[in-house]
Amino acid sequence: MYEYRAPRRDMQFVLHEVLQAEQALAALGRDDLNRELIDGVLEEGAKFSESVLSPLHWQGDQEGARWERGAVRTPAGYKAAFDAFAAAGWMGTHCDEAFGGQGLPYMASIAAGETFVAGAMAWRMASGLTEGAVAALQHGAAPLQQTQFIPKMVAGEWTGTMCLTEPQCGTDLGLMRTRAVPSADGTYRLSGTKIFITYGEHDLTDNIVHLVLAKLPDAPGGTRGISLFVVPKRRLLADGSPGAANGVDCERIEHKMGIHGSPTCVMRFENAEGWLVGKPHGGLAVMFIMMNHARLGVALQGLALAERAWQAAALYATDRLQGRSLRGPVAVAQPADPLHVHPDVRRMLLTMRAFVEGGRVLLYQAYQWQDTLDRHPEAAVRQQAESLVGFVVPVAKAFLTDMAMEVTGMAVQVHGGHGFIRDTGVEQLMRDAKITCLYEGTNGIQALDLMGRKVIGSGGATVQTLLAEVQRVMATAPGAANVPAAWTAAVHRLAQELGELTTVVAGRVTHDTAEVGAAAHDYLNHAAYTLLAWCWWRTVAALEQDPGIATNESLVWTAGKRATARFFFERLLPRAAAHAAAVRAGAAGLMEVPAEALLA
Ligand SMILES: Cc1cc2nc3c(=O)[nH]c(=O)nc-3n(C[C@H](O)[C@H](O)[C@H](O)COP(=O)(O)OP(=O)(O)OC[C@H]3O[C@@H](n4cnc5c(N)ncnc54)[C@H](O)[C@@H]3O)c2cc1C
């Protein structure tokens, strides 16, 4: 069993050398957020994660959340950690200062955010969902609701949930049955059952703010008829403090594959008092605010679990002695060599590192675009950022979470049979990772969102904006001339191919609408490898720029980075060709087989 160590060196390199966080923040009018401050936020977060959260990762998995006659007990240590987190001000990192938050852009705190998830993902979901709920309330709620709920949530006195799913209604929200009936006093009475509600009930705080999707009596059919309501677990007294119970009950919690510390609740609403958020039938538009944040948050979960898996595998491959190097003994004084001498183990270690470190650049870049969208003073720049965010959110969510499955699976493989045994801890990472591919819209739905809504829906404009940004950065990066020419050519070739694939699919869709769904998964993956190649290209360009301190430590670190870049371009990037071929194959091979033959 090992404990998590925040990868400070890599995080700082990505923030400062690759993404120039200081300049990006200055463009948003935040030149007060300098390197020292950004690194200070990271250091504080890393210390909290390593000392308080990391032990809860295993503890929470072993003990799990427990349901006792409607109440839910979180694992030992969860509440103390939650209170300490809130007291340190972490709950309000991004929320407006007017509500008690710190108003920080993501770039100032994303690295700390990664350490919280890597520290204890199941624990972090309570505060992460609360931040998303606050964002939705800030965006869509009436001023009175905002002042009633947001400051309490930012202070960590109450948490937030997101209640969409019902037994018959998962991906297809149009099938929703929960009803909201208007009352004479302007409030609504909600009735229905929601399932799979993360932290729907718990013992961390004395009130819980549920954001609930439901239908009004006059709702039109399908997803156009969905409204959003804020429903507290306990009704509010005149002074805003929690009063009597509000017709919201937790019937049970699920027994599940991973994230055992996070209670997944079946919630029954019976005439629960709620307030409309936003316009009648306009609930999805507000909920999408929360979901966009949440989707980037889930991508962060994928990255953080993969980082933890990579760390465990790297340590084990150093400590475990088995066999001899094919080139002759390396550890001659030992009875055998460490695992990392073997080419196949190196293949796994380099794959893990290439995905984790390349994925970090991709995801932090996505957050940088989100900051630009949220805060840039010029409308034209915000508009460009909207396209970039629209494209990258489904790519990051689906690719980084599928990647987490591959990387955590490899961590088990590097551990051999011991990886299958609980004590080494890596099997938990694999179990925890799977949910990231499923919630916040399954990865199949992310691909549909990208291909259908973002790419075809914009007439290809989003992908053109993205490709222009790829070219612009490569043309202006200071270290560009020193990046191997083959790698530069590879990124340009893939970017061109992504444009061609867009044209191919757009042409076919006019004859057969199933072409969107048939191309979606492979199109998303081709886009992801293209972006990852761009990220690795930028990493190498930044290495060429960064004089660094010529210590042995920094030389070794730089050599590892360059070797990983080479591995990525030589051995992982060829996967993009397979995805391109699958996109070009079209829908026929998927759709022509009759259902009875498919399922025979
Ligand atoms: C641990 C956990 C925590 C969760 N937390 C929350 C929460 O806090 N709040 C909340 O509201 N929900 C939550 N969920 C629910 C989660 O978001 C849903 O499970 C998810 O959206 C998928 O819905 P479903 O399970 O009904 O699958 P289904 O919708 O039945 O999908 C099954 C399969 O079919 C595919 N599919 C479905 N429709 C289409 C389509 N049109 N095109 C292509 N493929 C399709 C899907 O991709 C999937 O592979 C949670 C779930 C779990 C397991």
The ligand as an SDF file (V2000), in Angstrom:
LIG
                    3D

 53 58  0  0  0  0  0  0  0  0999 V2000
  -22.5270    5.8540   -8.6210 C   0  0  0  0  0  0  0  0  0  0  0  0
  -23.4650    6.6950   -9.4160 C   0  0  0  0  0  0  0  0  0  0  0  0
  -23.6580    8.0250   -9.0740 C   0  0  0  0  0  0  0  0  0  0  0  0
  -24.5770    8.8070   -9.7900 C   0  0  0  0  0  0  0  0  0  0  0  0
  -24.8370   10.0880   -9.3850 N   0  0  0  0  0  0  0  0  0  0  0  0
  -25.8990   10.7460   -9.9310 C   0  0  0  0  0  0  0  0  0  0  0  0
  -26.3600   11.9830   -9.3710 C   0  0  0  0  0  0  0  0  0  0  0  0
  -25.7890   12.5120   -8.4190 O   0  0  0  0  0  0  0  0  0  0  0  0
  -27.4630   12.5470   -9.9130 N   0  0  0  0  0  0  0  0  0  0  0  0
  -28.1480   12.0010  -10.9680 C   0  0  0  0  0  0  0  0  0  0  0  0
  -29.1480   12.5660  -11.3960 O   0  0  0  0  0  0  0  0  0  0  0  0
  -27.7180   10.8390  -11.5270 N   0  0  0  0  0  0  0  0  0  0  0  0
  -26.6180   10.2020  -11.0330 C   0  0  0  0  0  0  0  0  0  0  0  0
  -26.2010    9.0150  -11.5720 N   0  0  0  0  0  0  0  0  0  0  0  0
  -26.9000    8.4860  -12.7510 C   0  0  0  0  0  0  0  0  0  0  0  0
  -26.0550    8.4990  -14.0140 C   0  0  0  0  0  0  0  0  0  0  0  0
  -25.8520    9.8090  -14.4610 O   0  0  0  0  0  0  0  0  0  0  0  0
  -26.7580    7.6000  -15.0390 C   0  0  0  0  0  0  0  0  0  0  0  0
  -26.5820    6.2680  -14.6010 O   0  0  0  0  0  0  0  0  0  0  0  0
  -26.2410    7.7880  -16.4430 C   0  0  0  0  0  0  0  0  0  0  0  0
  -26.6330    9.0400  -16.9220 O   0  0  0  0  0  0  0  0  0  0  0  0
  -26.7540    6.7300  -17.4270 C   0  0  0  0  0  0  0  0  0  0  0  0
  -28.1190    6.4900  -17.2930 O   0  0  0  0  0  0  0  0  0  0  0  0
  -28.6370    4.9720  -17.1420 P   0  0  0  0  0  0  0  0  0  0  0  0
  -27.8310    4.3490  -16.0470 O   0  0  0  0  0  0  0  0  0  0  0  0
  -30.0870    4.9830  -16.9730 O   0  0  0  0  0  0  0  0  0  0  0  0
  -28.2220    4.2640  -18.4980 O   0  0  0  0  0  0  0  0  0  0  0  0
  -29.0960    4.1940  -19.8510 P   0  0  0  0  0  0  0  0  0  0  0  0
  -29.5670    5.5580  -20.2050 O   0  0  0  0  0  0  0  0  0  0  0  0
  -30.0950    3.1290  -19.7180 O   0  0  0  0  0  0  0  0  0  0  0  0
  -27.9840    3.7590  -20.9140 O   0  0  0  0  0  0  0  0  0  0  0  0
  -27.5140    2.4060  -21.0600 C   0  0  0  0  0  0  0  0  0  0  0  0
  -26.5130    2.3540  -22.2280 C   0  0  0  0  0  0  0  0  0  0  0  0
  -27.1480    2.7620  -23.4480 O   0  0  0  0  0  0  0  0  0  0  0  0
  -26.4720    3.8790  -24.0270 C   0  0  0  0  0  0  0  0  0  0  0  0
  -27.4730    4.8010  -24.5760 N   0  0  0  0  0  0  0  0  0  0  0  0
  -28.6180    5.2240  -23.9980 C   0  0  0  0  0  0  0  0  0  0  0  0
  -29.2610    6.0790  -24.8000 N   0  0  0  0  0  0  0  0  0  0  0  0
  -28.5040    6.2300  -25.8990 C   0  0  0  0  0  0  0  0  0  0  0  0
  -28.6190    7.0040  -27.1020 C   0  0  0  0  0  0  0  0  0  0  0  0
  -29.6460    7.8320  -27.3090 N   0  0  0  0  0  0  0  0  0  0  0  0
  -27.6390    6.9050  -28.0270 N   0  0  0  0  0  0  0  0  0  0  0  0
  -26.5730    6.1010  -27.8110 C   0  0  0  0  0  0  0  0  0  0  0  0
  -26.4140    5.3610  -26.7180 N   0  0  0  0  0  0  0  0  0  0  0  0
  -27.3630    5.4110  -25.7600 C   0  0  0  0  0  0  0  0  0  0  0  0
  -25.6680    4.5070  -22.8920 C   0  0  0  0  0  0  0  0  0  0  0  0
  -24.5160    5.1930  -23.3780 O   0  0  0  0  0  0  0  0  0  0  0  0
  -25.3080    3.2870  -22.0520 C   0  0  0  0  0  0  0  0  0  0  0  0
  -24.1660    2.6730  -22.5800 O   0  0  0  0  0  0  0  0  0  0  0  0
  -25.2610    8.2460  -10.9000 C   0  0  0  0  0  0  0  0  0  0  0  0
  -25.0300    6.9150  -11.2620 C   0  0  0  0  0  0  0  0  0  0  0  0
  -24.1720    6.1400  -10.5180 C   0  0  0  0  0  0  0  0  0  0  0  0
  -24.0080    4.6890  -10.9010 C   0  0  0  0  0  0  0  0  0  0  0  0
  1  2  1  0
  2  3  1  0
  2 52  2  0
  3  4  2  0
  4  5  1  0
  4 50  1  0
  5  6  2  0
  6  7  1  0
  6 13  1  0
  7  8  2  0
  7  9  1  0
  9 10  1  0
 10 11  2  0
 10 12  1  0
 12 13  2  0
 13 14  1  0
 14 15  1  0
 14 50  1  0
 15 16  1  0
 16 17  1  0
 16 18  1  0
 18 19  1  0
 18 20  1  0
 20 21  1  0
 20 22  1  0
 22 23  1  0
 23 24  1  0
 24 25  2  0
 24 26  1  0
 24 27  1  0
 27 28  1  0
 28 29  2  0
 28 30  1  0
 28 31  1  0
 31 32  1  0
 32 33  1  0
 33 34  1  0
 33 48  1  0
 34 35  1  0
 35 36  1  0
 35 46  1  0
 36 37  1  0
 36 45  1  0
 37 38  2  0
 38 39  1  0
 39 40  1  0
 39 45  2  0
 40 41  1  0
 40 42  2  0
 42 43  1  0
 43 44  2  0
 44 45  1  0
 46 47  1  0
 46 48  1  0
 48 49  1  0
 50 51  2  0
 51 52  1  0
 52 53  1  0
M  END
$$$$
